[in-house]
């Protein structure tokens, strides 16, 4: 039998012992108060998050991938972060990969027993061709999920950098990874329901890792998404707005230059700021590894 009593995420919250007697307003007030503790918990682990971002930026710069692994809510959060990267940053779907115990079908319906498997995690990593250029990040609120633990062991055995995100300090998973990110958000409002504060803490860390990495490889200029995909009318307008904000040009010029750049917002911005053709701007961007700011610096020397 598994002893969960020592896990902070499984303890009873003294502030919500009368949860079933609260009015809706009392309930949302206590939940909001508890949620505020998540920010503090994440603040405590920022140095570890920053180190992981250094790793993942380096990995993506050299053809590697970010691979998230988890079960249940943790697995879903990893998949969610991964699938948001292509439309937001214009990367291929295989650059940030989300693996969930039980496979894709487990995202919408739990697959019983999958998280307890000691082999499925390793099989999933082998199936995507894990290699030493990648970074594997295990996610589990408890920090003890076998699916993740055994996958981390396999990853390390072939020289892959590993990190974990858990919400209990000195978790079992931390022993299997080189960097342990452990924001301890405390007992849940509803005992053991780690989709609440623990899930929020994990989501905040994942936001930092993916966004920080993408900024690091040149997917932003100032604070603008310059590789955003234009898959609908809203995003076409957003693309125009981004070009206008970056270059102070008119909407007409923005749309015309985006079209000349065959839909590339980044190329359109570089072309306008450098006052060159899109082809010349492309060459300049290539020399700067796709960073607009570096491109401008190199051309103003």
C-alpha positions, 0 to 999 in steps of 0.5 A: 500500500502506498503511504501518501500521508507524508505528502504535502499535497495530500494533507488536509487544509486547516482553513477549509475543514468546514468546506461543505458548510460554506456559502459560495462567497465564503468558498471563493474567498478561501479558494482565492486566498489559497491560490495566492500561496501558489505565486509565493511557492513558484517564487521560491523555485525561480533559480531552478526554472531559469536553469531549465530555460537555459538548458531548453534554449540550448537544446532547441538552438541545436535541433533538440526538443522539450519533452514533457511527461506526466499522468492525469492532470500533470500530463494534460498540463504538459500536453496543453503547453506543448500544443500551444507552442506551434500556433504561438511561436510558429514551431513544428509540433515535434519541437515541444512534445507532451507525453501523457501516460496512456497516450493521447486518449488519456487527455480526455478520459483517464486510462486506468493503471497507466501512471503506475506502469514501469515500462510505458514511459520508457516505451513512449520515449523510445517511440519518439526517438529520444536523443541526447539533444533533448531535454525531458521534464517530468511533471507530477504533483505528488512527485512519485509517479512510476510512469515518469520515474522510470522514463527519467531513468531511461533518459539519464541512461542515454545522456539526456538532461532531465528535470522535474516539476513536483509540488512536494519537496524532496520528492521521489522524482527529484532523485531521478533528475538533475534539476528539481523544480518543487513549488510547494503550494500546500494542502489543497482546498479540497483534500488531495485534489491536485488539479487545484493549487498544485496544477496551477503551480505547474501551469505557471512553471510550464508557462515560464519554461516554454515562453522563456525558451521561445524568447531565447531562440528569437521568437519575440521582438521586444514583447511581441510574438513575431512568429505567430501563425495566421490560421484565422482572421483574428490572427491575421489582424493580430499579425498586422497589429504586431508589425504595426507596433514593432515598426510604427507603420500603417496597416496597409504597409503591414499587410503588404509587407506580410504578404511579400514575406509570404506570411512571416511576421518576423520577416516583415518586421525585419524588412521594414526596420532594415528598409530592405527587400524581404529577401535581404531581410531574410539573409540578415535574419539568417546571419543572426539566427533568427533574432530581430534585435541581433539583426538590427544590431549587426546592421547598425554597426 
